[in-house]
Amino acid sequence: MKPYLSGLHQNIQSVGNKQTEVDLALKLNLNNTDVMCFTEHWLKKDYLKLNKLNQYKLLSYFSRKKKHNHGGSRILYMWEKYLY
């Protein structure tokens, strides 16, 4: 195991319509990224639990509760290998 954690922060602005691009980036470039934080994801709380990234576990999130605002502003994922 590496002696450090690598991280990624990305302002994704509506991850719901970019799921394919995120999955492809993970497969091609980010396969060694340990922790990922996406901001301005615009997803509602209920949908966050359905929105999965291969080999990553949802650790934390924030979603706005107001009806007419975009959804959330932060999602934090960690590579599953560190969670066992």
Buried (B, 14 or more C-beta within 10 A) or exposed (E): EEEEEEEBEBEBEEBEEBEEEBEEBBEEEBEEBBBBBBBBBBBBEEBBEEBEBEEBBBEEBBBBEEEEEBBBBBBBBBBEEEEE
